[in-house]
Amino acid sequence: MLMAPMKLVRQVSACFFWAAIASRGLFAQQLPSSPAAMQLRGVELRYVLPDPMFDNSQVDPVKALYVNAWAFGSPKLAHLVRLADSTEINAFVVDVKDDTGCLLYPSEVKVAQDIGATKCVRTKDVQSRLDTLRAHDIYAIARIVVAKDPLLAERKPQWSVQNRDGSGLWRDRIDIAWVDAYNDSIWIYAAQLAEEAVRLGFSEVQFDYVRFPDEPKEALAQAIFAARKPGETQREGVQAGIGILTQRLQPLGVPITFDIFGLTSSATGDLGIGQVWEDFVSVADVVLPMVYPSHYYKGSYGLAWPNGEPYRVVRNALSEALERSRPLVRAATIRPYLQAFTLGRRKPRYTPHEIREQIRAAEELGINTWVLWNPRSVYQRDSLRPYRVQLMTVTDSAQ
């Protein structure tokens, strides 16, 4: 791909910007000053200030890594930025609120302060780290978990799922308390955090756990959702919640995206969690089905061992997703979450081959945007295509 003339000018002018930039981003955080680290700025000429200076728009298809809050707030960020510098990666999905309820940075949102979510933040220099991403042309996406928030559940029990026997908070199979997805307040809280994240500099907002707990029916039979209206279904509860999010965030002009179960593309119901494919793709800018092969049961798509067939699982799941979206007048972009981790003893180990096979399946269907998920934010360079700089000649720029 040839460089635009303006980008070439910015590259030639890089040295003039260096003094103004060096006090921000990674270099303000006293990260290693080895030659490898220094390539983060000034050597790779494609990483000059965006044009215009504070334009966060994303033109190329998003190819992202999930970056947990600990990784974003630690020196590990430098390694991930270098990985993006040298590969096709151009975006990070960063936890602003993860499934513990803790926040990435000190928040001014009143609910967050009331429940102590600002006391367990992962970084206090979020702005300089966002500056680093901007300086390296890395698109910043804020991930916000909604319904799985044990901190909010414990501190605001009136917003939470209760035990039918009156013994207090209902908990899932791993003893985690959930907030009540029928309650408008939890969605408003998520929207307030999203608004704050955008003001700080995130270019897109991604909501996860936009659903009810995925627990057996007998376990959910012991749960009381006090905010549920008479006759209201789980699907209707989720519809109302995503409606609140989109209504409140649309004025900000940033993409609104949702993580959903991969099986929503083939399910005829709501999977018992309130998620239906059409409900999301008809209102969102982007939907992210989590099509991890290790999460499909034996026999899915006729496969005896889905985890050992990453190409076929992803190809089948995304083919169904495209087919579900095709009849809709307005349909969101499909940006799958792909598996970049090995799940326990469910071999094979996910090496670069298994990861590239998933990417190949998506791209063969015309889906050239995706996110790699590894809960530890550890990624194998060989899973990714290398970045190649192709300089434009004077003749090319004149054409």
C-alpha positions in Angstrom: 0.0 0.0 0.0 1.5 3.4 -1.0 1.8 6.2 1.5 -0.4 9.2 1.2 1.6 12.4 0.4 0.7 14.0 3.8 2.0 10.9 5.6 5.3 11.1 3.7 5.6 14.7 4.7 5.0 13.8 8.4 7.6 11.1 8.1 10.2 13.5 6.7 9.4 16.0 9.4 9.6 13.4 12.3 12.8 14.8 13.7 11.2 18.2 14.2 8.5 16.7 16.4 10.8 14.6 18.4 11.7 17.1 21.1 8.0 18.0 21.6 6.9 14.4 21.9 9.7 12.7 23.9 8.4 13.9 27.2 5.1 12.1 26.8 4.0 8.5 26.4 6.4 5.6 27.0 9.4 7.8 27.4 7.8 9.8 30.2 7.3 6.5 32.0 11.0 5.7 32.3 10.8 2.5 30.3 14.0 0.7 29.1 16.2 2.8 26.9 17.8 -0.1 25.0 18.2 0.2 21.2 15.1 -2.1 20.8 13.0 0.1 23.1 14.2 3.2 21.3 12.6 1.9 18.1 9.3 2.7 19.6 9.7 6.3 18.4 11.9 8.1 16.0 13.4 5.1 14.1 10.2 3.6 12.6 9.1 6.6 10.5 5.5 5.5 10.2 5.0 6.4 13.9 4.8 10.1 13.7 1.9 12.2 15.0 -1.5 11.4 13.5 -2.9 13.8 10.9 -4.6 15.9 12.1 -2.8 15.9 15.5 -5.7 14.6 17.6 -7.7 12.7 15.0 -8.5 9.3 16.4 -10.4 8.0 13.4 -9.6 4.4 12.3 -9.4 4.0 8.5 -7.7 0.6 8.2 -9.6 -2.5 9.4 -9.1 -3.1 13.1 -6.7 -5.9 13.9 -6.4 -5.8 17.7 -5.0 -7.4 20.7 -6.8 -7.7 24.0 -4.7 -5.9 26.7 -5.7 -6.5 30.3 -5.5 -3.6 32.8 -2.4 -5.0 34.5 -0.6 -5.2 31.2 -1.6 -1.7 30.1 -0.5 -0.2 33.4 2.9 -2.0 33.6 6.1 -2.0 31.6 4.6 -4.8 29.6 2.9 -2.2 27.5 6.2 -1.3 25.9 6.6 -4.9 24.6 3.0 -4.9 23.2 3.6 -1.5 21.5 6.8 -2.9 19.9 4.8 -5.9 18.8 2.3 -3.6 17.1 5.1 -1.6 15.6 6.5 -4.6 13.8 3.2 -6.4 12.8 -0.2 -5.9 11.3 -1.7 -5.0 14.7 -3.1 -1.5 14.8 -5.4 -1.5 17.8 -5.6 -2.5 21.5 -8.7 -3.4 23.4 -8.0 -2.2 26.9 -9.9 -3.1 30.1 -11.4 0.0 31.6 -13.6 -2.1 33.9 -13.0 -5.8 34.0 -15.0 -8.6 35.5 -13.8 -7.8 39.1 -15.5 -4.4 39.0 -12.1 -2.6 39.4 -11.2 0.3 37.1 -8.2 1.0 34.9 -7.8 4.5 36.3 -9.2 6.8 39.0 -12.7 7.7 37.9 -14.8 10.8 38.6 -18.0 8.8 38.2 -19.9 9.0 41.5 -21.0 5.4 41.6 -17.4 4.2 41.0 -16.3 6.4 43.9 -19.1 5.3 46.2 -18.4 1.6 45.8 -14.6 1.9 46.0 -13.9 1.0 42.4 -11.3 3.9 42.3 -9.4 2.3 45.1 -8.3 -0.7 43.1 -7.2 1.0 39.9 -4.5 -0.5 37.7 -2.7 2.7 36.6 -2.6 6.4 37.5 -0.9 7.6 34.4 -3.6 6.5 31.8 -3.2 9.8 29.8 0.5 9.3 29.1 -0.2 5.7 28.1 -3.0 6.7 25.8 -0.6 9.3 24.4 1.8 6.5 23.6 -0.8 4.6 21.7 -1.7 7.7 19.7 1.9 8.4 18.9 2.3 4.9 17.5 -1.0 5.0 15.5 -2.6 2.4 17.8 -6.4 2.7 18.0 -7.5 2.6 21.6 -10.7 0.7 22.4 -12.2 0.8 25.9 -13.6 -2.6 27.1 -16.3 -2.3 29.9 -17.8 -5.3 31.6 -21.5 -4.7 32.5 -23.4 -7.4 34.4 -20.5 -9.4 35.9 -19.4 -6.9 38.5 -19.0 -8.4 42.0 -17.7 -5.2 43.5 -20.8 -3.3 42.4 -23.0 -6.2 43.5 -21.5 -6.3 47.0 -21.6 -2.6 47.5 -25.0 -2.0 45.9 -27.1 -5.1 46.9 -30.3 -3.3 45.8 -28.9 -3.5 42.2 -27.9 -7.2 42.5 -29.3 -10.7 42.0 -30.6 -12.1 45.3 -31.1 -15.6 46.6 -34.6 -16.8 46.6 -34.3 -18.1 50.2 -33.5 -14.6 51.5 -29.9 -15.4 52.5 -28.4 -12.5 50.6 -26.6 -12.2 47.2 -27.0 -15.0 44.7 -23.7 -16.3 43.4 -22.6 -18.3 40.4 -20.8 -21.6 40.3 -17.5 -19.9 41.2 -19.0 -17.9 44.0 -19.2 -14.6 42.0 -22.1 -12.2 42.7 -23.8 -10.5 39.7 -25.7 -7.3 39.3 -29.3 -7.5 38.0 -29.3 -6.9 34.2 -33.0 -5.9 34.5 -31.9 -2.9 36.5 -31.4 0.3 34.4 -28.9 1.6 36.9 -26.2 -0.9 36.0 -26.4 0.1 32.4 -26.3 3.8 33.2 -23.2 3.2 35.3 -21.5 1.4 32.3 -22.5 4.3 30.1 -21.1 6.9 32.4 -17.8 5.0 32.5 -17.8 4.8 28.7 -18.4 8.6 28.4 -15.5 9.2 30.7 -13.2 6.9 28.8 -14.0 8.7 25.5 -13.3 12.1 27.1 -9.9 10.6 28.2 -9.0 9.7 24.6 -10.4 6.2 23.9 -11.7 6.1 20.3 -14.2 3.3 20.7 -16.2 1.6 23.4 -16.8 -2.1 23.7 -19.2 -3.6 26.2 -18.9 -7.2 27.5 -21.1 -9.4 29.7 -24.1 -7.7 28.2 -26.2 -10.7 29.4 -27.5 -12.7 32.2 -25.4 -15.4 34.0 -24.7 -18.5 31.9 -25.7 -20.9 34.7 -27.8 -24.1 34.7 -31.6 -23.6 35.0 -31.7 -25.1 38.4 -29.1 -22.6 39.7 -31.0 -19.6 38.1 -34.2 -20.9 39.6 -32.8 -19.8 43.0 -32.1 -16.3 41.8 -34.3 -13.3 42.3 -34.1 -10.4 39.8 -35.9 -7.7 41.7 -35.9 -5.2 38.9 -37.7 -7.5 36.5 -41.0 -6.1 35.2 -44.0 -8.5 35.2 -43.7 -10.8 32.2 -40.3 -9.3 31.1 -38.0 -11.9 29.4 -34.2 -12.0 29.6 -34.1 -11.0 26.0 -36.2 -8.0 26.7 -34.0 -7.1 29.6 -30.9 -7.1 27.5 -32.6 -5.2 24.7 -33.5 -2.5 27.1 -30.0 -2.3 28.4 -28.3 -2.1 25.1 -30.8 0.6 24.2 -29.7 2.7 27.1 -26.1 2.3 26.1 -26.6 3.3 22.5 -28.9 6.2 23.3 -26.5 7.7 25.8 -23.3 7.2 23.7 -24.5 8.0 20.2 -24.0 11.8 20.7 -20.3 11.1 21.4 -19.8 10.0 17.8 -17.6 6.9 18.6 -18.3 3.4 17.5 -20.4 1.4 20.0 -19.6 -2.3 20.0 -20.7 -5.5 21.9 -19.0 -8.8 22.8 -21.4 -11.7 22.4 -21.3 -15.5 22.6 -20.2 -17.1 19.4 -23.1 -19.4 19.5 -25.6 -16.6 19.0 -25.0 -16.9 15.3 -26.5 -20.3 15.2 -28.9 -20.3 18.2 -32.7 -20.1 17.6 -33.3 -18.7 21.1 -31.4 -16.4 23.5 -29.1 -19.1 24.9 -30.7 -18.6 28.3 -28.7 -15.4 28.7 -30.8 -12.9 26.8 -28.5 -12.6 23.7 -30.1 -12.8 20.2 -27.9 -12.1 17.2 -30.3 -9.7 15.5 -30.8 -7.6 18.6 -27.2 -6.6 18.6 -26.3 -6.3 14.9 -29.3 -4.1 14.2 -28.2 -1.4 16.7 -24.4 -1.7 17.2 -21.6 -0.4 15.0 -19.6 -3.6 15.6 -20.4 -7.0 17.1 -17.7 -9.3 18.3 -18.8 -12.9 18.4 -16.4 -14.9 20.6 -15.8 -17.8 18.3 -13.1 -19.6 20.4 -12.9 -23.2 19.1 -12.2 -24.5 22.6 -15.7 -23.3 23.7 -17.6 -25.4 21.3 -18.9 -28.8 22.4 -18.1 -32.1 20.8 -20.3 -32.6 17.7 -20.6 -28.8 16.9 -20.6 -28.4 13.1 -20.2 -32.2 12.9 -16.7 -32.0 14.5 -15.6 -34.6 17.0 -13.0 -32.3 18.3 -13.8 -28.6 17.7 -10.8 -27.3 19.6 -8.5 -29.2 17.1 -10.2 -27.7 14.1 -9.8 -23.9 14.5 -10.2 -23.2 10.8 -13.4 -25.1 10.4 -15.0 -23.9 13.6 -14.3 -20.2 12.8 -15.3 -20.6 9.2 -18.6 -22.2 10.1 -19.4 -19.8 12.9 -18.7 -16.7 10.9 -20.5 -18.1 7.8 -23.6 -18.4 10.0 -23.1 -14.9 11.3 -22.9 -13.4 7.9 -26.0 -15.3 6.8 -28.0 -14.0 9.9 -27.0 -10.5 9.1 -27.6 -10.6 5.3 -31.4 -10.0 5.4 -31.1 -7.0 7.7 -31.5 -3.5 6.3 -28.8 -2.3 8.7 -26.2 -4.7 10.1 -23.2 -4.1 12.2 -19.6 -4.9 11.2 -18.6 -8.4 12.3 -15.3 -8.4 14.1 -14.7 -11.8 15.7 -12.7 -12.5 18.9 -10.2 -15.3 18.0 -8.5 -17.7 20.3 -4.9 -16.9 21.2 -4.7 -19.1 24.3 -4.6 -22.8 25.2 -7.4 -23.8 27.5 -6.1 -26.0 30.3 -5.6 -29.6 29.1 -7.8 -29.1 26.0 -5.0 -29.7 23.5 -3.7 -28.8 21.0 -1.7 -26.0 22.3 -2.5 -22.9 20.4 0.6 -22.1 18.4 0.9 -19.5 15.7 -0.4 -22.1 13.2 -3.8 -22.5 15.1 -4.1 -18.7 15.4 -3.3 -18.0 11.7 -5.8 -20.7 10.7 -8.6 -18.7 12.5 -7.5 -15.5 10.8 -7.4 -17.3 7.4 -11.0 -18.6 8.0 -12.2 -15.0 8.7 -10.4 -13.4 5.8 -11.6 -16.0 3.3 -15.1 -14.9 4.2 -14.2 -11.2 3.6 -13.9 -10.4 7.3 -10.6 -8.7 7.6 -11.1 -7.2 11.1 -10.6 -9.2 14.3 -9.3 -9.2 17.9 -7.0 -11.8 19.4 -7.9 -12.8 23.0 -5.4 -14.1 25.5 -6.4 -13.4 29.2 -2.8 -12.9 30.1 -2.2 -10.5 27.1 0.7 -12.7 25.9 0.9 -13.0 22.1 3.2 -14.9 19.8 4.8 -12.7 17.2 4.8 -15.4 14.6 1.0 -15.4 14.7 1.0 -12.1 13.0 2.0 -10.8 9.6 5.1 -8.5 9.8 4.6 -4.9 8.9 6.5 -3.8 5.8 7.1 -0.1 5.1 6.7 0.7 1.4 8.1 4.2 0.7 6.4 6.4 -2.0 8.6 7.9 -4.7 8.3 11.5 -5.7 6.7 10.3 -9.0 4.1 8.3 -7.1 3.2 11.2 -4.9 2.6 13.4 -7.9 0.1 11.0 -9.5 
